[in-house]
């Protein structure tokens, strides 16, 4: 009789019933998988078990499970992507292969009153192992054989690749075209050694280092305009200290996943959370209130809220008098600030033309302390803005000057006039937000003990982003919400600033003489877009270049000519995938480049359009550092495994290239070249020796390896090796556990304090040091001629350019996505399975119905610039009239190798090209990633139509 013939309770000759047999089937099957069979002796004593997690006599299956999940070694690493996460991970290795990772979870707690900083991570980082052995991994040096973008390659040796590149570079330098050599790589904080690897060589060659933060439209230009600082943010733990938080265009739950817990936990502690998003986003659903302004109308909404605060007297008068330019006098005839020199108040000032005037409570003219004319440069803490008199905010009168009587008004009077236009009716009409709703939110924000705005890229993408930034900043200024825990405007878009600044800077740019260029302007100029822009913008661009406010390389030569760029190195980034106006870039700029070299661990869009691709080590195969302004810790990359194939670390690749250039230069007998701009000589016969020399100590050969470069940064940075302390953070320390920085360098505006989350602006608000602006205060009035001409001396709402891309009915938006960081992970199978596996546009149901489009249809999104074929997704959370195409899909993921940027023109706002003050630029001057034109990508019009085919 077989067991199949048994009833449940009958037994066979071994004493096992059918029920007992079924209970043991799982374990028996597992044993069978190991080579044991039902006939083996191990089955003879099979017993029924009622509690499988209790007294269980058969444990071999557990050993099998443990063996399957066993490992040989664990390394600490992270994911070098531009996401601000900076999350420490443990990487597990078995049989020489990385096979899984997990969040490290050992950030030390510095404030027990705040949520635990552990763990940090997201679904992307959790599958980085996919990239280590991915099909798209670049394993060998490759040379293009077909046209750029065709994907036809031949494998070459490292020596062939390096020799070809070296000879080309030598030719360019010897011909005096060293400023035609460009290096593009983004955000140093995510991996400063890898950033420095190529930047160091480009600097030694006399080449050009490109900006990135403005190019991505991550830079909020309103911050340097108003606060004289690129960005300075509280670390995300400080969100928990706020009583009132507005998430304004910052989709925290999508783009700040490791930090979203602080936003959510703040709600549990009683903080009110308001979301301001055009769509009902993944963050909006977790807020207490959601405001949905029309796209591009953020400025009108912010100024309407400011008008409510001012009209109802909810502003912080003391803060405005001391910390801002509101009491300063402005001439009504010229629109310029009244200078103290014009009224005889600045005879002892170093530069009387840069000292400003207030009126005290008795009506007397008083010199405003801390103006630029009384300081030694932009950031001089020997001066103070502390007042020994009570200035008037509201001033409207005439003053006697050396030119006669002049009518003046305070900035405050000018501002209140501007705000008076933002009536509830106007704001509702412009934004669509309810009149009572936005006024109540403004009132609540002003009355909160500690109020904070988390500012995102949703505002920066628009043409008038600088006005939007300034208007939103005005809310925290009016209410005095700056410099204290739980307050401020925190702008987290990209890893803006690097903590270990000095060490990174001198490693990246050893000569101290840097050719930096705003990438937006460089691309605009060399892609031929300048010739096709509107006359006024073109005139201002040329004026900015001619005045030297914004540089363009190669420089104009003595004969009036200007060479084309010839050479481009790209590493750690995907320039081609970020290129606004990419049709012009592909058709006009790229053909000018004789050699494009991409250093990459995967075949992305830029690699596809390169001439030589060099295989880079993945994040789990090198030494580096990881930092972010989202937290105050530093932790490392360490190699869990050796680089796959013939891949090498970024540092080794550029060091070997320097070695080859030196070798070939000596063989060819080239002579040193005098730099046209800087007092230095470009000597290619010593360039490798210079590359590996520690320029701070003079030690030869000190920087051969990437770990030594990481230790150099830690040793030469105030944050990790303070001058006034014996404490020092070493690489071994951070390999053992992430370490909180010991100090904040002078590019931060507060100190790091034990037991407290970092909060910016305390140097100015509490210590009364001058803000690094023309006036020494938060400056909302800009009296530059262009601002006066364009009516933007104060924050004001303006409509964006009309019919950009053509006269089409739908607005086109390209926000950050959930399943990738820029283009990284856009090609990962796991992430693709969490979405639709191909480029998708999100369409409101009303717009889809009107066009006969159903969910999943293949559609064409088009305008006058081009078209892309994608899948349609019906998105009820979107406002009607907007198409969202979450960005950074690779060009090769589209049928015609166009992409999301094919529909986006490239245009610049002239106000972002100025120098201010015009003679010195000590407030606004070009500095890469601090001040320069942003590559905006909204204000674009499109339409959508079905193609007739369904997505597969």
Secondary structure as UniProt FT lines:
FT   HELIX           3..5
FT   TURN            13..14
FT   HELIX           18..23
FT   HELIX           25..33
FT   TURN            34..35
FT   TURN            38..39
FT   HELIX           41..43
FT   TURN            44..45
FT   TURN            52..53
FT   HELIX           60..68
FT   STRAND          73..77
FT   STRAND          89..94
FT   TURN            95..96
FT   STRAND          97..103
FT   TURN            112..113
FT   TURN            123..124
FT   HELIX           125..127
FT   HELIX           129..132
FT   TURN            135..136
FT   STRAND          142..144
FT   TURN            148..149
FT   STRAND          153..155
FT   HELIX           158..174
FT   TURN            175..176
FT   HELIX           178..180
FT   STRAND          181..184
FT   HELIX           188..190
FT   HELIX           192..205
FT   STRAND          208..210
FT   TURN            213..217
FT   HELIX           221..227
FT   HELIX           236..241
FT   STRAND          244..248
FT   HELIX           252..255
FT   HELIX           257..259
FT   HELIX           260..268
FT   TURN            269..270
FT   STRAND          272..276
FT   TURN            282..283
FT   HELIX           284..286
FT   STRAND          289..291
FT   TURN            295..296
FT   HELIX           298..311
FT   TURN            312..313
FT   HELIX           317..323
FT   TURN            326..327
FT   STRAND          329..331
FT   TURN            332..334
FT   HELIX           340..343
FT   TURN            347..348
FT   HELIX           352..354
FT   STRAND          356..360
FT   TURN            361..362
FT   STRAND          365..367
FT   TURN            369..370
FT   HELIX           372..374
FT   TURN            381..382
FT   STRAND          396..401
FT   TURN            402..403
FT   STRAND          404..410
FT   HELIX           411..419
FT   TURN            420..421
FT   HELIX           424..431
FT   HELIX           435..447
FT   STRAND          451..455
FT   HELIX           457..460
FT   TURN            463..464
FT   HELIX           465..478
FT   TURN            479..480
FT   TURN            485..486
FT   STRAND          488..491
FT   HELIX           501..508
FT   TURN            510..511
FT   STRAND          515..517
FT   HELIX           519..526
FT   TURN            527..528
FT   HELIX           529..532
FT   HELIX           535..546
FT   TURN            547..548
FT   TURN            558..559
FT   STRAND          567..571
FT   HELIX           575..578
FT   TURN            580..581
FT   HELIX           582..584
FT   HELIX           585..589
FT   HELIX           590..592
FT   STRAND          595..600
FT   HELIX           605..608
FT   STRAND          612..616
FT   TURN            619..620
FT   STRAND          624..626
FT   TURN            629..630
FT   STRAND          633..637
FT   TURN            645..646
FT   HELIX           650..668
FT   STRAND          673..674
FT   STRAND          681..682
FT   HELIX           684..686
FT   HELIX           687..692
FT   TURN            695..697
FT   TURN            700..703
FT   HELIX           706..715
FT   TURN            718..720
FT   TURN            723..724
FT   HELIX           731..736
FT   STRAND          739..740
FT   TURN            746..747
FT   TURN            754..755
FT   HELIX           762..765
FT   TURN            766..767
FT   HELIX           785..790
FT   TURN            802..805
FT   STRAND          810..813
FT   TURN            822..823
FT   TURN            825..827
FT   HELIX           829..833
FT   TURN            834..836
FT   STRAND          840..843
FT   HELIX           845..850
FT   TURN            851..852
FT   TURN            855..856
FT   STRAND          857..862
FT   STRAND          867..874
FT   TURN            876..877
FT   TURN            880..881
FT   STRAND          882..884
FT   HELIX           891..893
FT   TURN            895..896
FT   HELIX           900..903
FT   HELIX           910..913
FT   TURN            918..920
FT   TURN            928..930
FT   STRAND          940..950
//
